[in-house]
Amino acid sequence: MAQNRRLETDQEFNEAMDKQALIRIFKDDHIIDSGVVITRFDDQTIVVQSGVSGLFYYPRTACEFFETKQR
């Protein structure tokens, strides 16, 4: 079973990006993306990649980001 860790601070986003952790993204209590990695971020936007050419941009304040860890 997977364990989720909520990402909120720049340090948490940076750690997840450095270790290329899989991320799950929620908006309005619905999963909108899963199994992606963070490629870059700033104060307003989180950029994730799902494949070779799959880049997606999510507003940091409108979404919730969770690192997925296997137990």
MARZA-843386 format. One line per field, with one value per residue (C-alpha): z, y, x. Coordinates in Angstrom, 3 decimals, padded with zeros to 6 digits. Example, Ala and Ser with C-alpha at 12.3 -4.5 7.8 and 13.67 -1.06 7.14 Angstrom:
<rs>
pz	c(007.800;007.140)
py	c(-004.500;-001.060)
px	c(012.300;013.670)
</rs>
This chain:
<rs>
pz	c(000.000;-000.828;001.760;000.860;002.145;001.470;-000.164;000.918;001.375;-001.137;000.721;000.395;-003.320;-003.825;-002.020;-004.124;-007.312;-006.399;-005.769;-008.675;-006.387;-007.911;-007.248;-007.006;-007.619;-006.336;-007.186;-005.561;-003.843;-007.160;-008.480;-011.597;-012.159;-010.731;-011.225;-012.407;-011.318;-010.569;-013.111;-011.744;-009.538;-008.333;-005.980;-008.336;-010.548;-010.269;-013.514;-013.722;-016.377;-017.134;-020.022;-022.688;-023.940;-021.305;-019.391;-017.314;-015.375;-012.188;-010.038;-006.644;-004.664;-006.451;-006.145;-003.461;-004.113;-002.477;-002.726;-003.075;-001.247;-001.276;002.171)
py	c(000.000;003.484;006.148;009.802;012.825;016.237;018.718;022.329;024.061;024.845;022.452;019.591;020.278;020.455;017.131;015.432;016.903;015.854;012.226;012.150;010.947;010.059;012.740;012.602;015.857;016.708;019.594;020.058;016.648;014.827;013.234;015.157;013.577;010.713;009.038;012.205;013.783;017.435;019.042;022.596;024.907;028.476;030.371;030.071;027.004;023.388;021.770;017.985;015.482;012.250;011.003;012.088;014.972;015.198;018.446;019.810;023.071;023.260;026.317;025.826;027.424;025.669;022.119;019.759;017.808;014.516;012.427;008.746;006.281;002.514;000.898)
px	c(000.000;001.254;001.945;001.392;003.339;001.871;004.251;003.847;007.195;009.926;012.214;009.700;009.211;012.982;013.549;010.861;012.339;015.905;014.972;012.477;009.705;006.359;003.758;-000.025;-001.948;-005.429;-007.736;-011.156;-010.758;-010.248;-007.066;-006.074;-002.651;-000.634;002.728;004.470;007.768;008.485;010.812;010.745;008.688;008.356;006.045;003.067;003.520;004.608;005.800;005.570;006.540;004.710;006.811;009.227;007.090;004.348;004.873;002.027;001.758;-000.325;-001.052;000.527;-002.296;-005.185;-003.844;-002.580;000.612;001.554;004.685;003.768;005.994;005.716;005.752)
</rs>
